[in-house]
Amino acid sequence: MTATRVLRHRLRAGQVAEVVLDRPAALNALDTATLTTLTEFFTELSSDPDVLVVVLSGAGERAFCVGADLKERATMSNRQIMGQRPVFRAAFAALRALPRPSIAAVHGFALGGGCELALNCDVIVADGTAILGLPETSVGLVPGCGGTQLAARRIGPGRAAEMIFTGRQIGAAEAASIGLVDRLFETGYARDHALELAARIAANSPVAVKAAKQAIHGGAGLRLQAALDVEDVAWRNAASSADRKEGIAAFAEKRQPVWPSAPAGE
């Protein structure tokens, strides 16, 4: 069995692609081979016009992902560890570069790079078993795949600082209360609900959803007026599309829209 795999869930039109971290015996830890495969998968999905949403999940019952494979790192020289750094960055960059929405389905442990995988997704769905943390300072490191930046954007700089400086683990209820997790569901159903959410997103205009993601990410960190200009570009792209005409027509006619931009169904 490979370290990661892709499942495709067919919808009325288009599909949801699920990328599954598949090293349950290692709690889905990220070794070099897994990272390389993730980069390949995310890059392929970015250019696949049939993929409307990507869900990232973990195999097994104990963990979404516990981060870097420290057993592998224990055998590496300093030079090899530094050489692995671009492999990590490439995988996470490929995830962030997905033009369509991405959803993390978190159960069990999501620590270090595993927590950062979730943070690099657009939406984080979790169940009651979820335990998130950025414990890198406890092993002499700093979160290096977006943790210091994305956690601060999600939960504020003070909470992010406390989380990172202490390296403490945060349970599901607290994670939901501070916004580290977006949706919290009953134990054992994070993946099911993530796929339901993905299907709901995929039912909307592909043009509008893609433009909305561009606006959200493109405006992050900008001053308000500049960010509003980014939003205006996204609005104009959607408004000038055939999807806008179909959406308004379907609303007026009280029927489900048939989006012109949607991939052809089977």
N, C-alpha and C positions, 0 to 999 in steps of 0.2 A: 504494500500500500504506500502511495506517495505521501509526502509530508503535507501537501495541500491538494485540494481538488475543487472543481467547479461543478455545481449543479445548476441546471437551468429549469426554471419553473415557467411553463407556458401560460400565457394569459390570453384574453380575447384577441388582443393584438400586442405584439412585442413580447418581452419576457423579463423576468427578474432573474438575475444571475446571483447565485450564492457561492461565495468563496469560503471553503471550509478548511480551517486549520486542523490538520489530521495527524497529530502526534500525541494522542491521549496518554500514552505511557509516560511521556515526558512533559505532561501538562501543557502540551502545545507550545513548548518553548521554541524560540526563534533561533535556529542554527543557520549557517551560511546557505545550505541547500534550500531551506524553506524560504529564506529571504529572496533568493534568486528566483525561485518559482513564483513567489508573490509578485515580484516586479514584472515577470512575464505575463502572468494572468491579468493584473491590473492594466498593463499596457494594451493587451489584446482586447479587453473589455472596453477600454476607452474608444477604440476605433470600430467597435461592433455596433452598427446602427440599430440592431434589434434589441439591444439591452437598454432598458429604461430605468432600472434601479439595480443597485448592487447591495447585497446583504453579506456581511462578514460574520461568520460564526465559528465556534470551536467544537471539535468532536470530544466525546467523553462526558462524564458527569461532574468532574472536579474543577475544571478550569476552562475559561475562554482562552487565556494565554498568560503565562507567567513571565513573559519577557525574554530577554536574551538567554540562550542556552549556556549557563555558567559552567557546565561540565565540559562543553567544547572549549570555552574560553580558558579554562584551567590548563589546557594542553597547549595553549598558544603563547608565543613570545610577544613582547611589547610591539614589535614590528608587525606581527601578524594581526594583532588586535587593531592596530591603526589601519592596517590594510583592509580589515573587515568593515571599517567605518563607512566607506562609500557604498558598500553593499546594503547596509542598513538604510542609509539616506535615500538610496535609489528606490527601495521598496516603499518607504513611507511617502516619498515624493510622487510615486506612481499612484498611490491611493488618493492623495490630495488632488491629483490632476484629473481624476475621473470627472468627465463633463456632466454625468448624471448623478442624482442623489445616491449617497451611500449610508447604510444603516448598520451599526454594530449591534449584534445580539449577544449580550453579555450574561454569562452565568458563571458561578464560582469565581475563581481568582482571575483578576485582570490587573496584573502588577507590572511595573516598569514599562518595558516596551509593549506589553499587552494592554496596559491602560492607555498608552500612547496610540496604539492602533485604534482603540475606541475614540480617543480624542480627535484623531484625524478624520473620522467619519462625520457626516453632517448631523446625524441623529444617533443617540445612544439609547437603546432599549435594554432593560435588565430585568432579571427576576430576583426573588427574595434571597437567593444564595450568593448574589454578586458581592464581591469584596474587591474594591479598587484601591490602588496605591501607587505612589512613585517613590520607591524605597532606595533609589540609587545612592543617596548620600550615606546610607548605612554600609555600603560596600566600596566607598571611596570614589563614587562617580557622580555625575550630574545627568538628569534626564536629557537625552540628546536627540530625540526624534519628535520634537515639538512639545514635550511635556511642560517646559517652563513657560512657553508662550501660549499654548492652547488652554492649559488649565487656568491661567490668569484671565484669559478672555471669557472663559465659561463661568468661573466662580469668583472672580475678582482677585486682585493681586495679593491682598492680605491672606485670604483663605488658601490661595495657591502656595504662598510662601510657607505658611504653617504646614501644609500638607507635604511639601517638598523638603523643608528643613528637618522636620521630624521623621519623615519616611513612614508615618503611620498608615495603617490600613483602614479604609473607610467602608463601613457596611452599606447595604443597599438602601435602607431607609434614610440614613444621613446623606448618602450620595444623591438621592432624589430630592431631599429637602434643600440642598444647597445648589442644585442645578448641575451637578456633575453627571447625573443621569437624567435623561429627558422623560422617559416613560418607564414606570415600574409596574411589573405584573407578578402574578402568583408564581410560586416556585415551579420550575420545569417548563414554563411557557414563553420564555424570552424569544426563542427562535420562531415559534408559531406566530407570536404577535408581531415580530419584526417582518415576517413574510406577509402578514395581513396588511401592515402599514405600507409595505413596498407595493403591494397590489393596489392599494388605494391611491398611492402616488402615481403609479403607472397608468391609472385610469384617467388622469388629467392630461391636459395638452402637453405633449412632449416639448413643443417649442417653448411654452410658457414656463414649464418646470425647469428646463435647462437655462432659460434666461434669468429666472428667479435665483438659481444657484449662482450664476455669474454675478448678479447684483449683490447678493449677500457676501460673497467672498471678495469681489472686486472693491466693495465699499469699506470692508473692514480696515480699520486703522487710518482711514482718511478723515479729514475734517468734514463736517456735515455737508457743506455746499458741494464739495467735490464728490462726496458719496452720493448725494442726490443726483448729480450729473451721471454717475454710473448707473443709478436706478433708472434715470430717464432713457438711457441707451437701451437698457433691458426692456423697458416698457414699449419703446418704439419698435424694437425687434418683434415683440409679441403682437403688438397692435397691427403691424403691417403684414402679418402672416395670414394664411388661409384658415388656420386654427381659430383665430379670433372671430372670423365671419361664421364659421361652423358652430362655435360655442354659443354665440348670441342667437343664432337661428335655432339651435337645439333647445336653448332656454325658452325662447318664445313659443316653440312648438311642443314644449313639455315632453321631450324625448332625450334619450342618451346621445351625446355627441359621437360622431364618427370622425375622429381627428384626421385630417389630410396628412399630417406629418407622422402619424403612427405607422410602425412597420406593418407590412401586410401579414395578416394572420394565416395560419396554416389551413 
